Amino acid sequence: MRTIKLTTGADLALDGDLLTVLEMLYKEVSAKHELQSTFEDMAREIQHVIDQMTDDERRTYLSESLFLNTVSYENERLGAYVKKLDRK
């Protein structure tokens, strides 16, 4: 498993698990700055992470990201449908 560095100096293990990346970004960008970081701060850190990845790693994380977002989208749609049914 390969390790890269965030701009804060924290090590990030690229183990293929998107949640590992998300947790580290949250801890290093959001939590360390007491939730005062901006959209631009997070976007810069994400770009820094992507720049260090190989093409294969990018494909792996893109695939996992699309899957996670699809599941989230489906859950939101289902939740909206259930609420609509409850109102009838």
C-alpha positions as CSV (number, residue, x, y, z in Angstrom):
1,M,0.0,0.0,0.0
2,R,1.3,3.4,-1.0
3,T,1.3,6.5,1.2
4,I,1.1,10.1,0.1
5,K,1.2,13.3,2.1
6,L,-1.4,16.0,2.6
7,T,-0.3,19.6,2.6
8,T,-0.5,19.5,6.4
9,G,2.2,16.8,6.4
10,A,-0.2,14.0,7.4
11,D,0.4,10.6,5.7
12,L,-2.5,9.2,3.7
13,A,-2.5,5.5,2.9
14,L,-3.9,4.8,-0.5
15,D,-5.6,1.5,0.3
16,G,-8.4,1.8,-2.3
17,D,-11.0,2.8,0.4
18,L,-12.6,6.1,-0.4
19,L,-13.8,6.5,3.2
20,T,-10.2,6.5,4.4
21,V,-9.5,9.5,2.1
22,L,-12.7,11.3,3.1
23,E,-11.9,10.8,6.8
24,M,-8.4,12.1,6.5
25,L,-9.6,15.2,4.5
26,Y,-12.1,15.9,7.1
27,K,-9.7,15.6,10.0
28,E,-6.9,17.6,8.3
29,V,-8.9,20.3,6.6
30,S,-12.1,20.7,8.5
31,A,-11.6,19.5,12.0
32,K,-8.1,20.9,12.5
33,H,-9.5,24.3,11.5
34,E,-12.6,23.9,13.7
35,L,-14.8,23.7,10.7
36,Q,-13.7,27.2,9.5
37,S,-12.1,25.9,6.3
38,T,-13.5,27.1,3.0
39,F,-14.7,25.3,-0.1
40,E,-11.4,26.5,-1.8
41,D,-9.3,25.0,1.1
42,M,-10.9,21.6,0.6
43,A,-10.7,21.8,-3.2
44,R,-7.0,22.6,-3.0
45,E,-6.3,19.7,-0.7
46,I,-8.3,17.3,-2.9
47,Q,-6.4,18.5,-5.9
48,H,-3.1,18.0,-4.0
49,V,-4.2,14.4,-3.3
50,I,-5.2,13.7,-6.9
51,D,-2.0,15.1,-8.2
52,Q,0.0,12.5,-6.2
53,M,-2.1,9.6,-7.5
54,T,-1.2,7.3,-10.4
55,D,-3.7,6.9,-13.2
56,D,-4.7,3.5,-11.8
57,E,-5.3,5.0,-8.3
58,R,-7.4,7.8,-9.8
59,R,-9.5,5.2,-11.6
60,T,-10.0,3.2,-8.4
61,Y,-11.1,6.2,-6.4
62,L,-13.2,7.6,-9.2
63,S,-15.0,4.3,-9.5
64,E,-15.6,4.1,-5.7
65,S,-16.7,7.7,-5.6
66,L,-19.3,7.2,-8.4
67,F,-20.6,4.1,-6.7
68,L,-20.9,5.9,-3.3
69,N,-22.6,8.9,-4.9
70,T,-25.0,6.7,-6.9
71,V,-26.0,4.9,-3.7
72,S,-26.5,8.2,-1.9
73,Y,-28.5,9.6,-4.8
74,E,-30.7,6.4,-4.8
75,N,-31.3,6.7,-1.0
76,E,-32.2,10.4,-1.3
77,R,-34.7,9.6,-4.1
78,L,-36.2,6.7,-2.1
79,G,-36.4,8.9,1.0
80,A,-38.3,11.6,-1.0
81,Y,-40.6,9.0,-2.4
82,V,-41.4,7.5,1.1
83,K,-42.1,11.0,2.4
84,K,-44.5,11.6,-0.5
85,L,-46.3,8.4,0.3
86,D,-46.5,9.3,4.0
87,R,-48.3,12.6,3.1
88,K,-51.0,10.8,1.2
